Amino acid sequence: DAGGVRGFSQLEIMRNIMYRLNWDRNPNGFDQSVLPCEYFDLIGGSDTGGLIAIMFTRLRMSVEEASEEFFTITEEVYK
């Protein structure tokens, strides 16, 4: 995926998908959001997409948590 801003766009797309999935489950508002690894059977990627996939699956992060960590990692790597 060539990294950089593409990784952030992947996270924003996943944030929108998860918002819609949570909305479909409970349109009156939801307290506890579903994690991507609880909804999708297969999550994969290469380069930064692979890192994001690991955060969603092995580390069981929400999209918000993964976004924060991804920002921190890219900030440290590209200093």
Sequence and secondary structure as in RCSB ss.txt:
>XXXX:A:sequence
DAGGVRGFSQLEIMRNIMYRLNWDRNPNGFDQSVLPCEYFDLIGGSDTGGLIAIMFTRLRMSVEEASEEFFTITE
EVYK
>XXXX:A:secstr
  STHHHHHHHHHHHHHHHHHHHHH TT  SS   HHHH S    STHHHHHHHHHHTS   HHHHHHHHHHHHH
HHT 
